[in-house]
Amino acid sequence: GLPISTYAKYCYRKLQKVAITGGKKGLRKPTVEEIMHARNAILTPSLFGSSLEEIMLRQQDMYPGNKLPWVQTQLSQQVLALGGEQTEGIFRIPGDIDEVNALKLQVDQWRIPSSLSDPNIPASLLKLWYRELEEPVIPQQFYKECISNYENPDAAVAVVQLLPELNRLVLCYLIHFLQIFAQPSNVGRTKMDVNNLAMVMAPNCLRCQSDDPRVIFENTRKEMSFLRMLIVHLDTSFIKGLV
């Protein structure tokens, strides 16, 4: 019973995102459940590909006291619960794409299955959630300031304090999470030191808008260095009181 314009606007918005992020990856065709879920997403926005504000608004009825996105904290906690901080190549080695897509479908219905055993599955989905945000965790208006301060710890930390409150909390939670993996006792098992963590996570937090390959290449290095500065120097101890 929806007007055609509603479908048209939704499809146009999805096509714009697909043009940036690419289409659905996986070996199998979408299941009937996935197709129905995609259809329902026209009326009920997904937790993936939306803005942080939309996600917080959607969870207000179920988790009114949460100051952080449920999807962010739940997937992060699942990675740790499954021993991700002791898993070699965590965040670098992708989880099975079909299992990741299946978990994505359940998370979008506010469910975390008890059958998970591979920490790479929630880790891959967590990276996807950050990457698919309508606007990156660090909004575009702060991008130049980030890559200008990629070698200055104090200036890098100062940028974080300038972010909108929700973005600041979400970013600090992510950095707090990555700091767990950066601990020497965990790096010995994961082989993912602070440089590797910054390399795999920076593209999910910052988005270069240039089409020039030389600019993209140069900025990629600066994005990684900026995130590394945060992992090493940002005080995120207050996060424990939010979760």
Phi, psi and chi 1 to 4 in degrees:
 res  aa     phi    psi   chi1   chi2   chi3   chi4
   1 GLY       -    6.2      -      -      -      -
   2 LEU   -80.9  146.4  -67.5  174.8      -      -
   3 PRO   -66.8  151.9   22.4  -32.5      -      -
   4 ILE   -57.4  -34.3  -64.5  -64.3      -      -
   5 SER   -61.1  -32.3   60.3      -      -      -
   6 THR   -64.3  -45.7  -59.0      -      -      -
   7 TYR   -64.4  -41.4  -71.4   94.6      -      -
   8 ALA   -62.8  -44.7      -      -      -      -
   9 LYS   -64.2  -41.4  -71.0  175.6 -176.8  175.4
  10 TYR   -64.3  -46.9  176.1   79.4      -      -
  11 CYS   -64.8  -38.7  -69.3      -      -      -
  12 TYR   -63.8  -41.9  177.8   65.0      -      -
  13 ARG   -64.8  -40.8 -170.4  175.9  176.7 -176.0
  14 LYS   -65.9  -39.7  -66.9  -69.0  -73.7 -175.2
  15 LEU   -63.8  -37.8  -79.6  170.7      -      -
  16 GLN   -61.5  -40.4  -73.2  179.6  -52.5      -
  17 LYS   -70.0  -40.9  -69.2  179.2 -178.3  177.2
  18 VAL   -62.5  -35.8  168.4      -      -      -
  19 ALA   -62.6  -27.4      -      -      -      -
  20 ILE   -91.6  -46.9  -62.4  171.8      -      -
  21 THR   -96.8  -14.1   62.3      -      -      -
  22 GLY    89.7  167.0      -      -      -      -
  23 GLY   -80.1  178.4      -      -      -      -
  24 LYS   -64.0  132.8  175.0 -178.4  179.3  -68.0
  25 LYS  -106.3  147.9  -63.0  176.7  177.3   63.4
  26 GLY   153.5  160.5      -      -      -      -
  27 LEU   -86.5  -26.5  -60.3  177.2      -      -
  28 ARG  -102.8  160.7   60.9  172.8  174.6   76.7
  29 LYS   -74.0  157.2  -65.3  178.7  180.0  178.8
  30 PRO   -58.8  140.6  -21.8   32.2      -      -
  31 THR   -78.3  165.9   63.5      -      -      -
  32 VAL   -60.0  -38.3  173.4      -      -      -
  33 GLU   -62.8  -40.9 -173.4 -179.2   15.8      -
  34 GLU   -65.8  -39.6  -73.6  175.9  -39.0      -
  35 ILE   -65.0  -43.6  -66.6  170.7      -      -
  36 MET   -64.1  -39.3  -68.6  -59.5  -64.3      -
  37 HIS   -64.0  -41.6  179.3   68.4      -      -
  38 ALA   -63.6  -36.3      -      -      -      -
  39 ARG   -67.4  -42.5 -179.3 -178.7  177.7 -175.2
  40 ASN   -67.6  -23.8  -67.6  -23.5      -      -
  41 ALA   -64.2  -16.5      -      -      -      -
  42 ILE   -63.8  -37.2  -63.5  173.3      -      -
  43 LEU   -95.3  -33.2  -68.4  173.5      -      -
  44 THR  -116.8  101.5  -53.2      -      -      -
  45 PRO   -56.5  143.0  -23.0   33.1      -      -
  46 SER   -70.3  156.4  172.5      -      -      -
  47 LEU   -75.2  -10.1  -65.6  173.5      -      -
  48 PHE  -109.9  134.1  -63.3   82.3      -      -
  49 GLY    84.9    1.2      -      -      -      -
  50 SER   -96.6  175.6  -62.2      -      -      -
  51 SER   -83.8  160.4   67.8      -      -      -
  52 LEU   -59.3  -38.7  -72.4  175.0      -      -
  53 GLU   -64.1  -42.5  -69.4   76.1   15.6      -
  54 GLU   -63.7  -40.8  -73.1  173.6  -29.7      -
  55 ILE   -64.3  -44.3  -67.6  168.7      -      -
  56 MET   -65.6  -36.5  -66.5  -58.1  -70.5      -
  57 LEU   -66.7  -40.1 -170.6   62.3      -      -
  58 ARG   -66.3  -34.4 -171.9 -179.5  167.6 -163.2
  59 GLN   -89.3   -0.1   75.2  178.2   34.8      -
  60 GLN   -59.5  -38.6 -157.6  166.3   39.2      -
  61 ASP   -70.9  -38.4  -69.3  -23.1      -      -
  62 MET   -85.2  -38.1  -61.6 -179.1   69.0      -
  63 TYR  -133.4   68.4  -56.2  100.0      -      -
  64 PRO   -64.5  -24.4   23.9  -34.3      -      -
  65 GLY   -89.0   -7.6      -      -      -      -
  66 ASN   -71.9  131.2  -76.0   25.8      -      -
  67 LYS   -97.0   -6.2  -66.9 -174.9  177.9 -179.5
  68 LEU  -124.4  153.9  -69.7  160.8      -      -
  69 PRO   -59.8  129.9  -24.1   35.1      -      -
  70 TRP   -54.8  -42.9  174.3   88.3      -      -
  71 VAL   -63.0  -38.0   56.9      -      -      -
  72 GLN   -65.9  -49.8  179.0 -169.0   26.3      -
  73 THR   -70.5  -39.1   57.9      -      -      -
  74 GLN   -66.0  -45.4  -72.9  -63.3  -52.2      -
  75 LEU   -67.4  -38.8  -72.3  175.2      -      -
  76 SER   -62.0  -44.9  -59.7      -      -      -
  77 GLN   -66.6  -32.2  -71.1  167.1   14.4      -
  78 GLN   -67.1  -39.2  -81.2  -62.6  -52.5      -
  79 VAL   -59.1  -43.5  174.1      -      -      -
  80 LEU   -72.0  -40.4  -64.1  175.7      -      -
  81 ALA   -62.1  -28.8      -      -      -      -
  82 LEU   -93.7    9.8  -64.5  172.5      -      -
  83 GLY    80.7   28.6      -      -      -      -
  84 GLY   -60.5  -30.7      -      -      -      -
  85 GLU   -74.0   -3.5   77.2  -82.5   21.2      -
  86 GLN  -120.9   15.6  -65.2  -72.7  -58.7      -
  87 THR  -105.2  120.5  -59.2      -      -      -
  88 GLU   -61.1  132.1 -175.8  171.1  -21.0      -
  89 GLY    78.0   14.8      -      -      -      -
  90 ILE   -57.1  137.2 -168.4   70.1      -      -
  91 PHE    75.4  -19.5  -60.0  119.0      -      -
  92 ARG   -95.2  -42.8  178.6  177.6   57.1   80.1
  93 ILE   -85.8  119.2  -62.0  173.8      -      -
  94 PRO   -73.8  148.5   27.3  -33.9      -      -
  95 GLY   -77.1  162.2      -      -      -      -
  96 ASP   -52.3  123.2  179.3   85.1      -      -
  97 ILE   -62.8  -35.6 -172.0   62.9      -      -
  98 ASP   -70.6  -35.7  -69.7  -34.5      -      -
  99 GLU   -68.9  -36.3  -70.6 -171.5   44.8      -
 100 VAL   -64.3  -44.2  172.9      -      -      -
 101 ASN   -63.7  -37.0  -73.9  -28.0      -      -
 102 ALA   -67.0  -40.4      -      -      -      -
 103 LEU   -67.1  -38.0  176.9   59.3      -      -
 104 LYS   -58.2  -42.3  179.7 -179.3  179.9 -178.7
 105 LEU   -61.9  -42.6 -175.2   65.9      -      -
 106 GLN   -70.9  -40.9  -64.9 -165.3   62.0      -
 107 VAL   -61.7  -36.3  167.9      -      -      -
 108 ASP   -67.4  -12.7 -125.8  -14.2      -      -
 109 GLN  -108.8   20.9  -62.6  170.0    0.4      -
 110 TRP    61.7   38.6  -52.3   95.7      -      -
 111 ARG  -128.0  138.2  -62.8 -157.6  -52.3  -98.8
 112 ILE  -118.0  111.1  -61.9  -70.7      -      -
 113 PRO   -66.3  147.8   23.8  -33.0      -      -
 114 SER   -84.6   -4.4   57.7      -      -      -
 115 SER   -89.3    0.2   57.3      -      -      -
 116 LEU   -64.6  139.1  -71.2  176.3      -      -
 117 SER  -135.1  -22.5   57.7      -      -      -
 118 ASP  -101.9  114.8 -179.7    3.9      -      -
 119 PRO   -64.3  -18.4   23.3  -33.6      -      -
 120 ASN   -67.8  -21.7  -69.5  -53.4      -      -
 121 ILE   -70.2  -58.4  -55.9  -59.0      -      -
 122 PRO   -64.9  -29.8   20.7  -31.7      -      -
 123 ALA   -64.3  -42.8      -      -      -      -
 124 SER   -66.6  -40.0  -65.6      -      -      -
 125 LEU   -69.1  -35.1 -172.3   57.6      -      -
 126 LEU   -63.5  -44.4 -177.7   62.1      -      -
 127 LYS   -61.2  -39.8  -75.5  171.8   59.4 -178.5
 128 LEU   -63.1  -40.4 -179.1   69.8      -      -
 129 TRP   -61.0  -47.1  179.6   76.1      -      -
 130 TYR   -61.8  -45.1  -74.7  114.4      -      -
 131 ARG   -66.0  -33.4 -173.8  166.2   64.7 -109.9
 132 GLU   -89.8   -1.9  -72.4 -166.7  -16.8      -
 133 LEU   -53.1  140.2  -77.8  171.5      -      -
 134 GLU   -56.7  -42.2 -169.3  169.1  -85.5      -
 135 GLU  -123.2  137.9 -176.3  175.6   50.5      -
 136 PRO   -60.0  161.1   18.9  -30.0      -      -
 137 VAL   -53.0  -43.6  174.3      -      -      -
 138 ILE   -94.5  104.8  -59.5  175.7      -      -
 139 PRO   -55.8  153.7  -25.2   35.4      -      -
 140 GLN   -56.8  -31.5 -154.1   57.5   45.8      -
 141 GLN   -66.6  -16.3   67.8 -158.5   76.7      -
 142 PHE  -102.4    1.5  -61.6   94.4      -      -
 143 TYR   -59.6  -50.1 -177.6   82.4      -      -
 144 LYS   -61.4  -37.4  -73.4 -175.2  178.8  179.2
 145 GLU   -66.1  -34.7 -160.3  157.2   -1.1      -
 146 CYS   -65.9  -49.9  -68.0      -      -      -
 147 ILE   -76.5  -11.7   61.4  171.3      -      -
 148 SER   -84.0  -18.6  -61.6      -      -      -
 149 ASN  -118.7   31.7  -64.8  -61.9      -      -
 150 TYR   -73.8  -11.9   68.8   96.8      -      -
 151 GLU  -113.4    0.9  -68.8 -179.4  -44.7      -
 152 ASN  -113.9  104.2 -174.4  -28.2      -      -
 153 PRO   -56.9  -46.2  -21.7   31.9      -      -
 154 ASP   -64.2  -42.2  -67.1  -25.6      -      -
 155 ALA   -68.8  -37.3      -      -      -      -
 156 ALA   -63.6  -45.0      -      -      -      -
 157 VAL   -64.2  -36.8  168.7      -      -      -
 158 ALA   -64.0  -33.8      -      -      -      -
 159 VAL   -61.2  -40.9  173.6      -      -      -
 160 VAL   -59.2  -38.9  177.2      -      -      -
 161 GLN   -68.2  -18.4  -54.0  -51.5  -40.5      -
 162 LEU   -85.5  -14.6  -63.6  175.0      -      -
 163 LEU   -67.3  153.7  -60.0 -179.5      -      -
 164 PRO   -54.6  149.3  -24.1   33.3      -      -
 165 GLU   -52.6  -47.2  179.8   68.3    5.1      -
 166 LEU   -64.2  -45.3  178.4   55.9      -      -
 167 ASN   -61.9  -39.2  -64.3   75.2      -      -
 168 ARG   -62.9  -44.9 -174.3  179.4   69.9   84.8
 169 LEU   -65.4  -43.4  -67.9  178.3      -      -
 170 VAL   -64.3  -42.7  169.4      -      -      -
 171 LEU   -67.0  -42.6  177.4   61.4      -      -
 172 CYS   -64.0  -36.3  -73.8      -      -      -
 173 TYR   -63.7  -43.3 -176.5   89.6      -      -
 174 LEU   -61.6  -46.7  168.8   60.3      -      -
 175 ILE   -63.7  -42.1  -60.7  -59.3      -      -
 176 HIS   -57.9  -41.8  179.4   75.5      -      -
 177 PHE   -63.2  -47.0  179.6   62.7      -      -
 178 LEU   -68.0  -30.1  -65.7  177.1      -      -
 179 GLN   -63.8  -27.2  -73.4  168.7  -18.0      -
 180 ILE   -64.1  -43.7  -64.2  172.5      -      -
 181 PHE   -73.5  -23.0  -65.6   85.6      -      -
 182 ALA   -80.2   -7.3      -      -      -      -
 183 GLN   -65.5  135.0  -65.9  172.6    9.4      -
 184 PRO   -51.7  -36.9  -27.4   35.4      -      -
 185 SER   -64.6  -28.5   57.9      -      -      -
 186 ASN   -88.0  -35.5  -69.8  -31.4      -      -
 187 VAL   -60.1  -34.4  171.8      -      -      -
 188 GLY   -59.8  -29.0      -      -      -      -
 189 ARG   -94.0  -40.4  -63.5  -65.2  -64.1  -86.6
 190 THR   -83.3  -22.5   65.0      -      -      -
 191 LYS    60.5   24.2  -54.1  -63.9 -170.8  -71.0
 192 MET  -118.2   88.6  -66.7  -68.0  -70.4      -
 193 ASP   -79.6 -175.5   62.3   15.9      -      -
 194 VAL   -61.3  -33.1   66.3      -      -      -
 195 ASN   -67.7  -42.7  -65.0  -49.5      -      -
 196 ASN   -66.8  -40.5  -67.2  -33.0      -      -
 197 LEU   -61.9  -43.8  -68.5  169.0      -      -
 198 ALA   -64.6  -37.0      -      -      -      -
 199 MET   -65.0  -42.2  179.7  174.4   65.7      -
 200 VAL   -81.9  -23.7  -62.8      -      -      -
 201 MET   -99.2  -25.7  -64.7  -54.4  -67.3      -
 202 ALA   -55.5  -43.0      -      -      -      -
 203 PRO   -64.2  -17.7  -20.8   33.1      -      -
 204 ASN   -89.1   -7.5  -56.4  -46.6      -      -
 205 CYS  -112.8  -28.6  -59.7      -      -      -
 206 LEU  -127.5  141.8  -69.4  155.8      -      -
 207 ARG  -128.1  116.0  -67.7  179.7 -162.6  161.3
 208 CYS   -76.9  129.8  179.3      -      -      -
 209 GLN   -92.6   -6.4  -63.8  -66.5  -58.0      -
 210 SER   -74.4  149.7  175.6      -      -      -
 211 ASP   -99.7   -3.3  -66.0  -35.2      -      -
 212 ASP   -80.2  116.6 -172.7  -26.7      -      -
 213 PRO   -55.0  -34.8  -23.7   33.7      -      -
 214 ARG   -68.1  -40.9  -68.7  170.2  -61.0  179.5
 215 VAL   -66.6  -43.6  173.9      -      -      -
 216 ILE   -60.1  -44.7  -65.8  172.2      -      -
 217 PHE   -62.6  -47.0  179.1   79.2      -      -
 218 GLU   -66.0  -42.0  179.3   63.9   20.5      -
 219 ASN   -70.7  -29.7  -77.1   10.0      -      -
 220 THR   -58.5  -42.0  -64.0      -      -      -
 221 ARG   -63.9  -41.1  179.7  179.3   63.1   85.0
 222 LYS   -70.4  -37.3  -65.9  176.8 -179.7  177.7
 223 GLU   -61.1  -46.0  -68.8  168.5   10.7      -
 224 MET   -61.1  -44.0  -71.4  164.8   44.1      -
 225 SER   -65.7  -38.4 -178.8      -      -      -
 226 PHE   -62.8  -46.4  176.1   79.1      -      -
 227 LEU   -66.2  -35.5 -161.6   67.2      -      -
 228 ARG   -61.4  -41.1 -177.4 -173.9 -177.7  -78.3
 229 MET   -57.5  -41.4  -73.3  -69.0  168.8      -
 230 LEU   -68.4  -42.6  -63.1 -172.8      -      -
 231 ILE   -61.3  -38.4  -63.2  172.8      -      -
 232 VAL   -81.1  -37.4  174.2      -      -      -
 233 HIS  -114.4  -17.2  -62.7  -76.2      -      -
 234 LEU   -77.0  128.3 -176.0   63.4      -      -
 235 ASP   -82.2  111.9 -179.7    4.5      -      -
 236 THR  -116.1   19.0   61.3      -      -      -
 237 SER   -60.7  -26.0   55.6      -      -      -
 238 PHE   -68.9  -17.2   75.1   95.6      -      -
 239 ILE   -61.2  -33.9  -74.0  -66.0      -      -
 240 LYS   -57.5  -29.2  -65.3  178.2 -178.2  178.0
 241 GLY   -80.9   -8.0      -      -      -      -
 242 LEU   -95.3  -20.4  -69.1 -179.5      -      -
 243 VAL  -106.1      - -177.8      -      -      -
